[in-house]
Amino acid sequence: MRGPAVPPRVTPLAPDERTDAQRELLAKIDVGGPMGEANIFTTLVRAPEVFRQWLRFGGALLGGRLPARDRELLILRTAVNCTAPYEWGQHTRIGSAAGLSDEEIRRVAEGPGAAGWGDADRSLLAAADELHATCTLGDERFGELAARYDTGQMIELAMVVGHYHLVAMALNTLGVPLDEGLEGLPGHPR
């Protein structure tokens, strides 16, 4: 549900305002659709050198070795924990494409204690909550996850949650508006 319109603090860069370097960076975005014009990209490209490096790192996480469905559970729960409507809106679409049902996506907002989660999903959601609250995983949670994921995937898991905290902070601080057709975090503006 979309909340009241909140004006962005930093507006997305209009096509006629872009430098050649910014146009080139936006043209390189290939995430399986016309994402180069998404507000996240047209806002963050205002800092082209940071944007270039951020794209590489974010792309590495999105194309990493964690199963896409698991990665999206972590990202969606991070969006809830950070009250990040834009992040939620984009990743409901990406999560759906990664195999999450509409019901599962809705349940992410309720957290790991919601009825219907299996042990593996509950553990992932709890890990996102624990990382958010303490910036670490306790031995028990780490052990649960390490029984399913290899060392490289464990590194990715922590970095996915940390990275999407960074993204949420930037999007929320800058007031990046939802793209047309995106539903933000239920009950929150933008």
Secondary structure, DSSP 8 states (H G I E B T S, - for coil): ---S----SS----GGG--HHHHHHHHT--SSSSGGGSHHHHHHTTSHHHHHHHHHHHHHHHTSSS-HHHHHHHHHHHHHHTT-HHHHHHHHHHHHHTT--HHHHHHHTT-TTSTT--HHHHHHHHHHHHHHHHSS--HHHHHHHHTTS-HHHHHHHHHHHHHHHHHHHHHHHHT----TT---STT---
